[in-house]
Structure formats: structure tokens, C-alpha cells
Amino acid sequence: MEQALQDSCLPDGICYGCGPANAHGIHIKSYWAEDGRRVVATVEPERKYTSWPGLVYGGFLAMLVDCHSNWTAMAHHYRAEGREPGSLPRIGCVTGQLSVRYLKPTPMGAPLELSAWVEGDVGRKTRVICEIRANGELTAVGDSVFFRVDTGALAERAHGTASGEGHTA
């Protein structure tokens, strides 16, 4: 099986949602789908992410949309440049706009299937649509915009370091 985008691009990433190196994180793993157009992931929320009894907390769903959509944008940029994910210089994106429509309650105890694709790409801006399904039913849709950034410059501006440590995905 192919390596998850997170593992090939940023194995030392510490993002709570998608960072492989965050010991307390969710560890979202995103992969290109067989159709070559979508990026997919499956996550099964732990009970601690419950809102109402038996339902997944909406903020948890928003985090899934944010992380998975960001990786979709980055994977799109790698592919558009004919590069392998993780090749240098590293491609990074940050969230410019995050929008989630909650269509129906998302049940706990079912794997959540995420499917995202690029809906539009203009320069540094990439619009990504992300669907979340539980038991085959569409429960939430994200419509978000991500900006391509120089991760070293971003880290230096944000933290006074050029190491690139921190959340970039």
C-alpha cells in the first residue's frame, strides 16, 4: 500500500489532527483515491469526541475537514508540478477560509469516510470540497480555501525560527 501523504511529506509533523509525530493526535492518513482526482481518508472517532449522546462533535468534524482538505490542496500542488509528495522543496499550505455545512447528525461508532477534491486553483489559492460520510450517508460538507506558503518564511515570521517546526499542515 502507498504511504499516506502525511507520512511521506511531513513525518515529523505535530499537527493535532494530522501530524504523525503528535503522540496525542488523531493521525489522519490521507491517500490519493484510485480515480486520481480525489484524496480519501477514513477516521473512526473515539467516544471522547461525542457531542450529544451517540453523535460526533461538530468541532471534531471541522478539524477533519480542515486537515484533510489541506493535504488535498498540497497533494494537488505536488501533482500539478509533476513531483512526488514530499520531494523538496516542500509544498505547504495554510487555511485561508474554512466552511462546514452540517447536513445531518453524524453517528458515533461508524468509520467516517472523507473524500476531498480541488474545485478551483488560482495562483496560491486552492478551493477544496470535502465530504464526510458515515454508514454511506453524507453528513457534512466542507468548502474551504487554502493558500500556498513558504513554510520556512511562515515559521520565521510566526515563531522567530526558520526551522519550520510547528503546524504547517
N, C-alpha and C positions, 0 to 999 in steps of 0.2 A: 504494500500500500504506500501511496505517496506520503511525503512528510507534510504535516499541517503548515500552513503559511506562517503561523506564529513561531513554530519551531525552526523553520528554515530562514526566516527573515530576522527574528529578534529573540533568540533563545535565552538571552539574559533579561528580557522584558519583565517589568514588575507591575504592569497594569493589573488592577484588581480583577477585572473581567477576563482579560485575555493573555496576561503575562505568564509565560511558562515558569519564570523564576519566582513568582509570588507564592510562597508556601501556603498562604491563606486564601488564595484567589480561586476563581471559578474555573480557569483553564479552558476557555472556549477554544475549540480547534476548528479552523476554517479550511475548506478544501475546494478546489475547482470541481464543479459538477461535471458529469460525463458530457453534457451538452456544450461545454466550453464557454458558456455565456454567463452562467450563474455560479456563485460561491455559496456553499452549503455548510451547515454545522448542525449538530444535534446536542442538546443540553437537557439534562434531567435535574430540575431544581430540587434542592434539599428542602425539607419541611420548614426550615428556618426562614425561607423566603415566602411564607404564606402571608396573605393579607386577610381576607375573610376566610372562614373555615373552608378548606378544600380548594382554595383559589390562589394562584400565583400573584404575588405583589407586583403592581404595575411598574414601580420603580426598577424592579429586577428586570422586567421585560424591556424597559427603556435602555438599561445598561446593555442587554444583549443586542438590541438594535444598534446602539452606538458602536460597540466594539466590532461586531460582525460586519457592519456596513463600512467601517473604517478600513478593515482588512480587505473588503471587496474593492474599495477605491484604490488601495495600494497595489493589490494584485492586478487590477486593470492597468495601472501605470507601468508596472513591470512588463506586462504582456504587450502593451502598445509600443514599448521601446524594444521589443524582441529580446528581453532579458529574463533570466531565471530569477524567481523570487529569492531575495537575499543577496543577489550579486551587488557588488559595490560600483558606484556609490549607492548607499542605502536610500530607498524611497520611503518617505514618511508623510503622513497626512494628519491633520487635526480637524476636529469637528468645528464647523462654522455655524451649522444650524441642525438641530435635532427635533424632529417632529414624529410623534407616535399617535396613531389613531387606534383606540381600543374598540374592537368591533363586538366582542362578546367575552364573557369571563373565560379565563384560561385555567383549566383544572390542574391541580397538583397530581402527582403520581403518573403523569404521562410524559414521555420524552417530547421535548419541544423541537420541532424541525424548523430551522432558519434557512431561508433562501433569499439571496440578495443579488442584485444586478445593477450595472451602471445604466442610468436612464439618460444621462447627458454629461458631456465633458467639454468644458470651455476653459482652455488655459490651465490655471492652477485649481479651478473649481470642478468638482465632480459630484453630480447628483446621484444618489443611490437609493433604490427602493428595496426594502427588506420586509419579507413576510414571515410571520410566526404562525405555525400550525401545531395544534395539539390533537391527537387522535384523528388526523387528516382534516380537521376543521380550521379555517383561517380565523385567528383570534385577535391579531394585531398587525398593523402595517406601519412601517417607518418610511418616512420620506425626508431624507437628510442631505446636507451639503458638506463636503469635506474639502479642505484646502491643502494642496501640496506644499510642504515646507522643507527648508534646510534644517534638519534636526540638530546639527551642531550649533548653528546660529540661534535656533529656538532655545536650546538648553543654556547657551551662554547668556542670552537675554533674560531668561526666566530664573536661572539659578546662579549665574556668575561662573559657570563652568562650561567648557567645550566638550566634556566627556560624553554628552548625550545620555547620561543616566536619567532615569525617571520615566514618566509616561509619555511615549511618543506614538502610541498606537492604542 
